[in-house]
Amino acid sequence: MSWKTIAVVAFATLSLSAYPSDRLPPCDSDNGGLTLPAGFCAVVVADQVGGARHLAVAANGDIFVALMGGRMGSGGVLALRDTNGDGKADVDAHFGTAGGTGIALSVGGVYFATRSTVLRYPMHAGQLTPIGEPEVIARELPSDGNHTAKNLALSADGKTLFVNFGSATNSCQVVDRTLESPGRDPCPELAYRSGIWRFDAGRANQSEATGTRYATGIRNAVGLALAPDGRVWATQHGRDQLGQNWPKLFNDEQNAEKPSEELLQVNAGDDFGWPYCYHDLELGHLVLAPEYGGDGKQVGRCAQKKEPAVAFPGHWAPNGLTFYAGTQFPARYRGGAFIAFHGSWNRAPLPQAGYRVVFVAFKDGKPVGENTFETFADGFWHENGAGPQHRPVGVAVGPDGSLYITDDAAGTIWRVMYKGGNGRQ
């Protein structure tokens, strides 16, 4: 469906308690183009909304989406509501103008992060628009070079805000992304980027200097979330251009397949090794980067860095992360992680890959098995170009246990539900 803006009018807030799992809205006949496991189906909540990045779903089912802006249209926050229970948004609102990726909901507010600023819009529960001007929570955050998305995770008590500061470079070379340029040692970026920072969620006008570096050695953690037990988890985008910059050590196929993408369990003070180390999926552990004397097998200083909890194929670009705390889906999904992969751009001469949402099962707060994951939602990208091209970014769980997925290529938002049987009743 084409998205048409409808003016927001005052009305009673829709209660999702009116739609228990046996009365979920109908799904689209083609699941909105997605391929899902048996018993699951999907409805397109909204389409052509612009560059939809991360999203959050309120207790009444309202959806708040961070828009990246630029060539994909306006930035700011898009708010969506379904007033008749058919699964499709029929009312929208928009506030803010700057593009951004990070978004989080708190009691009485919506946090939204641009490339350099974290804002908090004051909100009344059940409303789609702010009741006043935004408060600046953190300002003048580093935004030069690569990896400028400032995605967010809010602690369960609403007091602590975690923010990703991605690296400015690929691998901290003296000359970035250049043939055989050595790495700067020590890498100066680690002092002010390439990690996760922690801020007081209720304090205005903070800066990087007044925040706290929570963890380091993370190239770009675009996926950031708290598990049901309160622990912090993140996804890491692995470095690029092993073969392009170091052709004496890596061939084209190795350049396409390495390094791994990663799911990280992040504690205060952890160091995951970037730029000195990268994870090799074939070897199953961290190895020393060629910029720092590595040969593709040597471990060296990486023996002292923290390994990922799960590793994934190279260059899939994990952008979204959420944990399933609902009860709508079968029991095996409860407590597990959904990860949205944006898809690759640099796996040539192999086919590009990723473009999917995967599920990682958890037990007792840890992933089940070693590097074990399964594709949950597929069909976003068509290698032959047939149909609209979608790139998943955000994932979030709604109050009734539905899974929401955003796409910043075609601007589509899906709601995935479990109905058993053929999945579409």
C-alpha positions in Angstrom: 0.0 0.0 0.0 1.2 3.6 -0.6 1.5 5.6 2.6 -0.8 8.6 2.8 -0.6 11.1 5.6 -3.8 11.4 7.6 -4.2 14.3 10.1 -4.1 13.3 13.7 -7.3 13.9 15.6 -8.1 13.4 19.3 -9.7 10.1 20.2 -9.5 7.4 22.9 -6.3 5.4 22.9 -6.7 2.0 21.4 -6.0 -0.8 23.9 -4.3 -3.9 22.6 -6.1 -5.9 25.2 -9.0 -5.8 22.8 -6.9 -7.9 20.4 -5.7 -11.1 22.1 -3.6 -13.6 20.2 -6.7 -15.4 18.9 -8.0 -12.1 17.4 -4.9 -10.8 15.8 -5.4 -8.8 12.6 -5.4 -10.6 9.2 -2.1 -11.0 7.4 -1.4 -10.0 3.9 -2.0 -12.8 1.4 1.7 -12.7 0.4 3.0 -11.8 3.9 4.1 -8.5 2.5 6.7 -10.3 0.4 8.4 -12.1 3.3 9.2 -15.7 3.7 8.6 -16.9 7.3 8.6 -20.1 9.3 5.4 -22.3 9.3 2.7 -20.8 11.5 3.9 -17.2 11.1 2.5 -14.5 8.8 3.0 -10.8 8.3 1.1 -7.6 7.5 2.5 -4.4 6.0 1.8 -1.8 8.7 3.0 1.1 6.5 4.8 1.5 3.2 7.0 4.2 1.5 7.6 6.0 4.8 11.2 7.0 4.0 14.4 5.8 5.5 13.0 3.8 8.4 15.8 2.9 10.8 15.2 1.7 14.4 11.8 1.7 16.0 10.1 1.3 19.3 6.5 0.2 20.2 4.5 1.8 23.0 2.4 -0.1 25.5 -0.8 0.8 23.5 0.7 -0.4 20.2 1.7 3.0 18.8 4.9 2.8 16.7 7.7 5.4 16.8 10.2 5.2 13.9 13.6 7.0 13.5 13.9 8.3 10.0 17.4 8.7 8.5 16.4 11.7 6.2 18.6 12.8 3.2 17.7 11.2 -0.1 15.1 9.0 1.6 13.0 12.1 2.6 12.6 13.9 5.8 14.2 12.9 9.1 12.9 13.1 12.6 10.4 10.7 14.2 7.4 9.1 12.5 4.6 8.0 14.8 2.0 5.5 13.6 -1.3 4.2 15.0 -3.8 1.5 13.9 -7.3 2.7 15.1 -9.4 -0.2 13.8 -7.3 -3.2 14.5 -6.7 -4.3 10.9 -3.0 -4.2 11.4 -2.4 -1.3 9.1 -1.6 2.2 10.3 -4.3 4.7 9.5 -3.1 7.7 11.5 0.4 9.2 11.5 2.3 12.1 13.0 5.8 13.5 12.5 8.1 15.5 14.7 11.7 16.6 14.4 13.7 17.3 11.2 17.2 15.9 11.5 17.9 12.4 10.3 18.8 9.7 12.9 18.9 6.1 13.7 18.5 5.7 17.5 15.1 5.7 19.3 13.9 4.6 22.7 10.8 5.1 24.8 10.6 6.0 28.4 7.8 7.0 30.8 6.9 10.4 29.6 9.4 10.7 26.7 10.8 9.6 23.4 14.6 9.6 23.0 15.8 10.2 19.5 19.5 10.3 18.4 20.9 12.1 15.3 24.5 11.8 14.3 25.7 14.2 17.0 22.9 14.7 19.5 20.5 12.8 21.7 17.2 14.5 22.2 14.3 13.7 24.6 10.8 14.7 23.5 8.3 15.0 26.3 5.2 12.9 25.7 2.0 12.0 27.4 1.1 8.3 27.3 -1.2 7.5 24.4 -0.2 10.6 22.4 1.6 10.6 19.1 3.2 14.1 19.3 5.3 15.8 21.9 3.9 18.2 24.5 6.8 20.6 24.2 10.2 21.2 22.7 12.9 18.5 23.0 15.5 18.5 25.8 19.1 18.0 24.7 20.4 15.0 26.7 23.8 14.7 25.0 25.4 17.1 22.5 28.4 17.5 20.2 29.0 13.7 20.0 31.7 12.6 17.4 30.2 12.5 13.9 33.1 12.8 11.4 34.2 10.1 9.1 32.6 6.6 8.9 30.0 5.0 11.2 28.0 8.0 12.5 24.8 6.3 13.6 24.0 6.9 17.3 21.7 4.0 18.2 20.3 3.8 21.7 19.4 1.3 24.5 17.6 2.4 27.7 17.9 0.5 30.9 14.7 -1.1 32.4 14.5 1.5 35.2 14.8 4.3 32.6 17.9 5.8 34.4 20.7 4.8 32.0 21.1 5.4 28.3 23.6 3.4 26.3 24.9 5.0 23.0 27.0 3.5 20.2 30.0 5.6 19.0 31.1 3.8 15.8 34.7 4.2 14.6 35.7 7.0 12.2 37.8 4.6 10.1 37.8 1.0 8.8 40.8 -0.3 10.7 42.6 2.8 12.1 45.2 2.9 9.3 47.6 5.8 9.0 45.8 6.4 5.6 42.3 5.0 5.8 41.3 2.2 3.4 44.7 2.3 1.6 46.9 -0.5 0.3 49.2 -1.8 3.0 49.0 1.4 5.1 49.9 0.3 8.7 47.6 0.8 11.7 48.2 3.6 14.1 49.4 2.1 17.4 47.9 2.9 19.8 44.8 3.8 17.9 43.8 7.3 19.0 40.1 6.7 18.1 39.7 4.3 21.1 39.8 7.3 23.5 36.7 8.9 22.0 35.0 6.4 19.7 34.8 2.7 18.7 32.8 1.7 21.7 29.6 2.1 23.8 29.1 5.1 26.1 26.8 5.4 29.0 24.8 8.5 30.0 22.4 9.6 32.7 19.0 9.4 30.9 17.5 12.2 33.0 20.3 14.7 32.8 20.4 17.5 30.2 23.4 18.9 28.2 25.8 16.1 28.7 28.8 15.6 26.4 31.1 12.7 25.6 33.4 14.0 28.3 30.7 13.9 31.0 29.5 10.5 29.8 31.3 7.2 30.7 32.9 4.9 28.2 31.2 1.6 29.0 33.1 -0.7 26.6 35.7 -0.4 23.9 37.2 -2.1 20.8 33.8 -2.2 19.0 34.0 -1.0 15.4 30.3 -0.2 15.0 27.5 -1.6 17.2 24.4 -0.5 15.3 22.4 -3.2 17.1 22.2 -2.4 20.8 19.7 -3.9 23.3 19.2 -5.1 26.9 18.3 -8.7 27.4 15.4 -9.6 29.8 18.0 -10.1 32.6 19.2 -6.5 32.1 22.6 -7.4 30.5 23.8 -5.3 27.6 24.2 -6.9 24.1 25.4 -5.5 20.8 26.1 -6.5 17.3 29.4 -5.6 15.6 30.0 -4.8 12.0 33.3 -6.4 11.1 36.0 -4.5 9.2 36.3 -4.3 5.4 38.9 -4.7 2.7 41.2 -7.5 4.1 42.0 -8.5 0.5 41.9 -5.1 -1.1 44.4 -3.6 1.3 46.4 -6.8 2.0 46.4 -8.8 -1.3 49.6 -10.7 -0.4 47.8 -12.2 2.6 44.1 -12.6 1.5 42.6 -13.6 -1.9 39.2 -12.4 -3.2 37.2 -15.2 -1.7 38.7 -14.6 1.7 38.1 -10.9 1.3 34.4 -11.7 0.7 34.0 -14.2 3.6 36.1 -12.5 6.3 35.9 -11.2 9.0 32.8 -12.4 10.9 29.9 -10.2 12.0 29.4 -10.6 15.8 26.9 -10.7 18.6 28.6 -9.4 21.8 27.6 -9.6 25.4 28.9 -6.3 26.8 29.9 -5.7 30.4 31.4 -2.6 31.8 35.1 -2.4 30.9 35.0 -5.0 28.1 37.5 -4.7 25.2 36.5 -6.5 22.0 39.8 -5.8 20.2 39.1 -3.4 17.3 41.2 -2.3 15.4 44.0 -4.7 16.5 41.9 -7.8 16.1 39.1 -9.3 14.0 37.1 -12.5 14.3 37.7 -15.3 11.8 34.6 -17.6 11.4 36.7 -20.4 9.9 39.2 -20.4 12.7 36.6 -19.7 15.4 38.5 -17.0 17.3 40.0 -13.5 17.2 43.2 -13.1 15.1 45.7 -10.2 14.8 44.8 -7.7 12.0 47.3 -7.2 9.2 47.7 -3.5 10.0 49.3 -4.7 13.3 51.5 -7.4 11.9 49.0 -10.3 11.6 49.1 -12.9 8.9 45.6 -14.2 9.0 46.4 -16.9 11.7 48.5 -15.1 14.3 46.6 -14.3 17.6 49.1 -12.2 19.5 47.6 -9.5 21.7 44.1 -10.7 20.7 44.3 -13.4 23.2 43.5 -10.8 25.9 40.4 -9.4 24.1 36.9 -10.6 24.6 35.5 -13.1 22.0 32.0 -12.7 20.6 29.1 -14.8 21.9 28.0 -15.7 18.3 29.7 -15.1 14.9 28.0 -14.7 11.6 29.1 -14.7 7.9 31.1 -11.7 6.8 29.7 -8.4 5.7 26.0 -9.2 6.4 25.8 -5.9 8.4 23.8 -6.5 11.6 21.8 -3.4 12.2 19.0 -4.2 14.5 18.8 -6.3 17.8 15.9 -7.1 20.1 15.1 -9.8 22.6 11.8 -11.6 22.6 10.0 -11.1 25.9 6.5 -11.7 24.6 4.3 -14.8 24.8 2.6 -14.8 21.4 5.4 -16.8 19.7 6.1 -20.4 20.6 8.0 -21.0 23.8 11.3 -21.7 22.0 11.5 -18.0 21.0 11.2 -16.6 24.5 14.3 -14.9 25.7 16.0 -15.3 22.3 17.4 -12.6 20.1 16.2 -11.3 16.7 18.9 -9.6 14.6 18.2 -7.6 11.4 20.9 -7.8 8.8 21.1 -4.9 6.4 22.9 -6.9 3.7 26.4 -6.6 2.1 28.0 -4.3 -0.4 31.5 -5.8 -0.5 31.3 -9.6 -1.0 32.4 -9.5 -4.7 33.2 -11.6 -6.6 30.8 -13.8 -4.5 27.1 -12.9 -4.5 26.0 -10.2 -2.1 24.3 -11.7 1.0 22.5 -10.9 4.3 19.3 -9.0 3.8 17.4 -11.1 6.4 16.2 -11.3 10.0 17.7 -14.2 12.0 16.9 -15.7 15.4 19.4 -16.8 18.0 17.9 -19.1 20.7 18.9 -18.4 24.3 18.9 -20.5 27.4 19.8 -19.3 30.9 20.8 -15.9 29.4 23.2 -17.4 26.9 23.0 -18.4 23.2 22.2 -22.0 22.7 25.1 -23.8 20.9 28.1 -22.2 19.2 27.6 -19.8 16.3 24.0 -21.2 16.0 21.4 -19.1 14.3 18.5 -19.6 11.9 16.9 -17.4 9.3 13.6 -16.2 10.5 12.4 -13.7 7.9 13.7 -13.6 4.3 12.6 -12.3 0.9 13.7 -8.6 1.4 16.2 -8.5 -1.4 16.0 -10.0 -4.9 19.3 -10.6 -6.6 17.7 -10.3 -10.0 16.0 -7.0 -9.1 12.5 -8.3 -9.4 10.1 -6.4 -7.1 10.9 -3.7 -4.5 14.3 -4.0 -2.8 14.2 -3.9 1.0 17.0 -3.7 3.5 16.1 -4.6 7.1 17.3 -2.3 9.9 15.2 -2.2 13.0 13.4 -4.9 15.0 11.1 -4.5 18.0 8.6 -6.5 20.0 5.1 -5.1 20.5 3.0 -5.4 23.7 1.1 -8.3 22.3 4.2 -10.1 21.3 4.2 -9.3 17.5 7.6 -8.6 15.9 8.0 -5.4 13.9 10.6 -4.9 11.2 11.7 -1.8 9.4 13.4 -1.3 6.0 15.3 1.8 5.0 15.5 1.1 1.2 11.8 1.0 0.3 10.4 2.4 3.6 8.3 -0.6 4.6 7.3 -1.6 8.1 6.0 -5.2 8.8 4.3 -6.8 11.7 5.0 -10.5 12.1 2.6 -12.7 14.0 2.2 -16.3 15.0 -1.1 -17.9 14.2 -0.3 -21.6 13.9 -1.8 -23.7 11.1 -1.2 -22.0 7.8 -0.4 -18.7 9.5 -2.9 -16.5 7.8 -6.3 -17.0 9.5 
